[in-house]
């Protein structure tokens, strides 16, 4: 709830200013969509993977019959992570980390799935979660460049 004496004009200007900054940066990076179909998650599960302390990253380059443009990202947490509240909290943290790093470090035409781990995804400091994602993306793409599966 906003206090009655809070300046509303500045709050609105700040919100619009931050949105335009995000939108202007998004034009330079490949578009990022969310994976929704189970088949896409299963394809990613059979592709390259890199585990970190806080999550597992699965990444795959899309095939010829699939759209070649844009980055698609999926998020999943099993019931091992905890109850619905714990799983949603873990997925929110993964979504935010992906929003910050994947447009810059991800590659066009790739699908990524971030799989939460029990306890670690929720409790790990966010700066270390970002460091883990940077590391995992470099490893997944490093293996792709070397021709390994």
N, C-alpha and C positions, 0 to 999 in steps of 0.2 A: 504494500500500500504506500502510495506517495504521500509524504507529509504535506499539509495544506499550504505551508509557506515555501515549498520547493519551487524553483523557477522552472516553469513548464516549457518555455520557449527554448531554453538552452538544452533541456533534455531531449526535445524533439529534434533540434538541429544536430546534436551529437549522434543520435540514432541514424538520421538520414545521412550524415557525413560518413559514418563508418560503413553503412551499406553501400554507398557509392564507391568507396575505396575498395571494398571487397569485389564489387561487380567489375570495376575497371581492371583489377588484377586477374579476374577469372577469364577475361577475354584473351589474354596471352597464353594461358595454360589450356591443355586439352580439357574437354568437358568431362565431368565426373558424374556418373549415374550410379544408382544402387541396384545391385543384383536382386532379383525377386523370384526367379524360377529355380526350382529344386534341381533341374537338370544342369543349370550353370554352376551351382554349388558342387554338384557331383563331378563335373568336368574339372573344376579347380582342385578338388580333393585328389585327383589322379595326376596332377601336374607337380611342378616344383614346389618345395616347401622349405621354410626356414623357421626353426623354433627359436624363441628368445625367452628371457626370464618371465616376461609378462603375457605373452600370447604366441600363437603360431600363425605365420603368414603363409598363405598358399597363393601362388601366382602362376598364371598361364597366358601365353600369347594366343589370341583367338585364331581359329582356322579360317580357311578360304570361304566357307559358306556363311560366315558370321560377319557382322559389321566390323570394319577395320578401324573406324574412327572412335575416339573417346576412350575414357577409362571407366571401367565398371568395378564397383567395390561392394562386397557383401560382409556382413557381420553375423557371427553366431556364437552362442554360449550354451553349452549343454546344461542339464540339471545338476551336473557335478559342481558347477560354479556356485550354485546356491538356489534360493527361492527366486520367485519372479522379480522381486525388488533388487536382489543382488545381480541377477542376470542383466536386467535393464540398466543398472548402474555401470556394469562392466561394458556393455555395448555402447552406452553414451560416451564413455571415456575413449573407446576404440574409434567411434565415429568422429570425435573431435580431433584425435591424433591424425586420422586419415584426412580429414578436411584440411588440416594445416600442412601436411607433408606430401601427400600423394599427388596433388596437381603439379608440384614442383619436381618430385623425384620419380614419380611413376611414368610409365611409358605408354604412349598412344597405342590402342589396339590390345591392351592387356586387361585381364580380369584379376582382381585380388580378393581374397577372403581372409578376414582377420578372425581367428578363433580364440575366444577368451579362455584363460586358464583359471583353475580353482584358486581363489584367494589372491593370486599375484596380480591379476588384471585390475582388481579393485583397489588393492592396497599399495601398489608400487607408486612412488612419486611420479607426477606427470612428466617432468623433464626427463626422467629415465625411461618412461614409456615412449616418449618421442625419440630418444636415442636408440631404443630397441627397434623402433619402426625404421629409422634411417638405416641401421645395420642390416635388418632383414631385407629391405628393398635392394640394397647394394649387393647382398649375397644372391638373391634370386636373379637379379639382372646380370651379375657377374658370371653366374653359372650359365646363363643363356648366351652370353657373348662367347664363352669358352666352348660352347657346343655341347655341354653336358646336359643330361636330363635329370 
